[in-house]
Amino acid sequence: MLGLGSPAIRPAYPATPFWQPSLQSPDMKPYSMPAGFSPLDKTTPALSSPDVLGMLPNWQNRSLGSSKLRLLEFSAFAEQREQDAYNKHIFVHLGGQLTGDVKLETVDIRQIYDKFPEKKGGLKDLYEKGPPPAFFLVKFWADLNFTIQDDANAFYGVNSMYESSENMTITSSTKVCSFGKQVVEKVETEYAHFENGRFVYRILNSPMCEYMTNFIHKLKHLPEKYMMNSVLENFTILQVVTNRDTQETLLCIAYVFEVSTSEHGAQHHIYRLVKDC
């Protein structure tokens, strides 16, 4: 467990755009639900439709997805149900429209190696096995502005949704890391559902582990946001989605965090991970 009472600070690696708290760009999106859009909407344009397939090379550079799997929705939340009320708070969120008109910015993956496990199955090992187009970095500005009246009656969970033109069984591994070392791992398996011309994978209401819920509570109770960010500088999550049968890496997403200071709540920025010569 991190010593959240007195945040430990390690020297940051050389400054890069995704580390800057004041970063503003078209890809940095507040969490807002477009009119008529519901979470994990089933009517997202199909990856397998002819107009999308014909654009795959360009689409891959503009969306959080490889040629075989695309992330459509991701959120971490807390919800509380009372007899006469229902409250839900979104900590982080990806969704709505994840395909933009502008190519994603890139970050040299070697700049974040020290933030993730280096042993077998770590970020470096995975990238060397490839394929490189499946690797992404997401910077989250998490919304911690919430109050849970009765934590014993609260649920902390994660939703995720993917799509593919192929019928596969996928395995999702989520590793929580502190100072580059794995603390806990959760592995889930999901099967394909054919919808609107493509195969959809939903992992809904996946409970957060006790480590994560405790981490959120201790982080929230730090008196200043700079203290929270000092802790989060050494906190990362590595998510790897593979084809269960072939063990091929379909998506690998490295998550880094800061606390949101925006009135819009949770925000994010997506990058492709590359290894520049």
C-alpha positions in Angstrom: 0.0 0.0 0.0 1.2 3.5 -0.8 2.0 5.7 2.0 -0.8 8.1 1.2 -0.4 10.1 4.5 2.9 11.5 3.4 3.1 11.2 -0.4 6.5 9.9 -1.7 7.8 11.9 -4.7 10.2 10.4 -7.2 12.0 12.6 -9.8 9.8 12.7 -12.9 11.3 11.6 -16.2 11.9 14.3 -18.8 8.8 16.5 -19.3 6.6 15.5 -22.2 3.2 16.9 -23.4 1.1 14.3 -21.6 2.5 15.1 -18.2 1.5 18.8 -18.3 -1.5 19.5 -16.1 -2.4 22.5 -18.2 -2.5 20.6 -21.4 -5.3 21.7 -23.7 -6.0 20.1 -27.0 -9.0 19.0 -29.2 -8.6 15.4 -27.9 -8.9 16.3 -24.2 -12.6 15.7 -23.6 -14.7 16.4 -20.5 -17.2 13.7 -19.6 -20.5 14.7 -21.1 -23.2 12.5 -22.6 -24.4 13.6 -26.0 -28.2 14.0 -26.3 -29.8 10.7 -27.1 -26.7 8.7 -26.2 -26.7 6.1 -23.5 -23.7 4.4 -21.9 -22.5 1.3 -23.8 -24.8 2.2 -26.7 -25.5 -0.7 -29.0 -25.8 1.5 -32.1 -22.1 2.5 -32.4 -21.1 2.4 -36.1 -20.0 -1.1 -36.9 -16.3 -1.8 -37.4 -17.1 -4.4 -40.0 -19.2 -2.1 -42.2 -17.7 -1.5 -45.7 -17.1 2.2 -45.3 -15.1 1.6 -42.0 -13.2 -1.4 -43.3 -12.1 0.5 -46.3 -10.6 3.2 -44.1 -8.8 0.9 -41.6 -5.3 2.2 -42.0 -6.4 5.8 -41.4 -8.9 4.8 -38.7 -6.2 3.0 -36.8 -4.3 6.3 -36.3 -7.3 8.2 -35.1 -9.0 5.7 -32.7 -8.1 3.7 -29.6 -8.0 0.4 -31.4 -5.9 -2.0 -33.4 -6.9 -3.7 -36.7 -8.7 -6.4 -34.7 -10.2 -4.7 -31.7 -11.4 -1.3 -30.8 -12.3 0.2 -27.4 -15.8 1.8 -27.5 -16.4 2.6 -23.9 -14.6 2.6 -20.6 -15.6 4.0 -17.2 -14.8 3.6 -13.5 -17.6 4.6 -11.2 -19.2 4.4 -7.7 -22.9 4.0 -7.3 -25.2 4.0 -4.3 -28.8 2.8 -4.1 -31.1 3.9 -1.3 -34.7 3.2 -0.9 -35.7 6.4 -2.5 -32.6 7.5 -4.4 -29.9 6.4 -6.8 -26.5 8.2 -7.1 -23.7 7.5 -9.5 -20.3 9.2 -9.8 -17.9 8.8 -12.7 -14.2 8.8 -11.8 -12.9 8.4 -15.3 -14.6 7.9 -18.6 -13.8 7.1 -22.3 -16.7 7.0 -24.7 -19.1 8.8 -26.9 -17.0 9.4 -30.0 -13.5 7.9 -29.8 -12.7 8.3 -33.5 -11.5 11.8 -34.4 -10.5 13.7 -37.6 -7.0 14.3 -36.3 -4.4 11.6 -36.0 -3.5 10.7 -32.4 -0.3 12.2 -31.0 2.5 9.8 -30.3 4.7 9.2 -27.2 7.9 7.2 -27.2 7.1 4.1 -25.1 10.6 4.1 -23.6 9.7 7.2 -21.6 7.2 5.3 -19.5 8.9 1.9 -19.1 9.8 2.7 -15.5 6.1 3.3 -14.7 5.2 -0.3 -15.4 6.5 -3.8 -14.6 9.7 -4.7 -16.6 9.6 -8.5 -16.0 8.0 -11.0 -18.4 4.6 -9.8 -19.3 5.5 -6.2 -18.6 5.1 -3.3 -21.0 8.5 -3.6 -22.6 8.2 -7.3 -23.1 4.7 -6.9 -24.6 5.8 -4.2 -27.0 8.7 -6.2 -28.3 6.3 -9.0 -29.1 3.9 -6.6 -30.7 2.0 -5.7 -32.7 3.0 -2.0 -32.2 -0.3 -0.5 -33.5 -2.1 -2.2 -30.5 -0.3 0.0 -27.9 -1.8 3.2 -26.4 -1.3 5.6 -23.6 -4.3 7.3 -21.9 -3.8 10.2 -19.5 -6.8 10.6 -17.2 -7.8 13.6 -15.2 -9.9 11.8 -12.6 -12.9 13.4 -10.9 -12.7 12.8 -7.2 -15.3 15.4 -6.3 -17.9 13.0 -4.8 -19.4 12.1 -1.5 -20.7 8.6 -0.5 -23.0 8.8 2.5 -22.9 5.2 3.5 -19.9 3.4 2.0 -21.2 0.0 3.1 -24.1 0.5 0.7 -21.9 1.7 -2.3 -20.7 -0.3 -5.3 -17.4 0.5 -7.0 -17.1 -0.9 -10.5 -15.8 -0.7 -14.1 -17.6 -0.9 -17.4 -15.8 -1.6 -20.7 -17.0 -2.3 -24.2 -15.1 -3.4 -27.4 -15.9 -4.3 -30.9 -14.3 -6.4 -33.6 -14.9 -7.7 -37.1 -13.8 -11.2 -35.8 -15.6 -13.6 -33.5 -13.1 -14.3 -30.7 -13.0 -15.0 -27.0 -11.0 -12.2 -25.3 -9.1 -12.1 -22.1 -8.7 -8.8 -20.3 -5.8 -8.4 -17.8 -5.8 -5.3 -15.6 -2.6 -4.7 -13.5 -2.5 -2.0 -10.8 1.1 -0.8 -10.4 2.8 1.3 -7.7 6.3 2.7 -8.4 6.4 0.5 -11.5 5.7 -2.7 -9.5 2.6 -4.8 -9.9 0.4 -4.7 -6.8 -2.7 -6.6 -7.9 -4.1 -8.1 -11.2 -7.6 -8.9 -12.3 -8.2 -11.3 -15.3 -11.6 -11.5 -17.0 -12.9 -13.4 -20.0 -15.6 -12.3 -22.4 -17.3 -13.8 -25.4 -18.5 -12.2 -28.5 -22.1 -11.1 -29.2 -23.0 -10.4 -32.9 -24.8 -7.0 -33.2 -25.3 -4.6 -36.1 -22.8 -6.4 -38.3 -19.9 -6.6 -35.8 -18.9 -8.6 -32.7 -19.3 -6.8 -29.4 -17.7 -7.5 -26.1 -19.1 -6.1 -22.9 -17.6 -6.4 -19.4 -20.2 -4.7 -17.2 -20.3 -3.9 -13.5 -16.9 -5.5 -12.9 -16.3 -4.9 -9.1 -13.2 -2.9 -8.2 -10.8 -4.8 -5.9 -10.4 -3.8 -2.3 -7.0 -2.3 -3.0 -8.5 0.1 -5.5 -11.5 1.2 -3.3 -9.2 1.8 -0.3 -6.7 3.7 -2.6 -9.5 6.0 -3.8 -10.7 6.7 -0.3 -7.2 7.5 1.1 -6.4 9.6 -2.0 -9.7 11.6 -1.6 -8.9 12.4 2.0 -5.6 14.1 1.2 -6.0 17.8 2.0 -4.5 19.2 -1.2 -4.7 18.2 -4.9 -0.9 18.6 -5.3 -0.5 15.9 -2.7 -3.0 13.7 -4.6 -1.0 14.2 -7.8 2.3 13.4 -6.1 0.8 10.0 -5.2 -0.8 9.5 -8.6 2.6 10.2 -10.3 3.6 6.8 -9.1 0.3 5.0 -9.7 -0.4 3.4 -13.1 -2.7 0.8 -14.6 -1.8 -1.6 -17.5 -4.6 -3.2 -19.3 -3.9 -6.0 -21.9 -6.6 -7.5 -24.0 -5.6 -10.8 -25.8 -7.2 -13.4 -28.0 -7.7 -16.2 -25.5 -7.0 -19.0 -28.0 -4.0 -17.5 -29.8 -2.6 -15.3 -27.0 -2.2 -12.5 -29.6 -2.2 -9.0 -28.1 -5.3 -7.2 -29.4 -5.0 -4.0 -27.3 -2.5 -2.8 -24.6 -3.4 0.4 -22.8 -1.2 2.2 -20.3 -3.1 4.5 -18.0 -1.6 7.4 -16.0 -3.5 9.8 -13.8 -3.9 13.3 -12.3 -6.8 14.9 -10.4 -9.2 16.9 -12.5 -9.5 20.6 -11.6 -12.1 21.2 -14.3 -15.7 22.0 -13.6 -16.5 19.5 -16.3 -15.2 16.7 -14.2 -13.3 13.7 -15.7 -11.1 14.3 -18.8 -8.7 12.3 -20.9 -6.1 12.4 -23.6 -5.2 9.5 -25.9 -1.8 8.8 -27.4 -0.3 6.1 -29.6 2.8 4.4 -28.1 5.7 4.2 -30.5 9.4 3.5 -30.3 11.2 6.2 -32.2 14.6 5.4 -33.6 
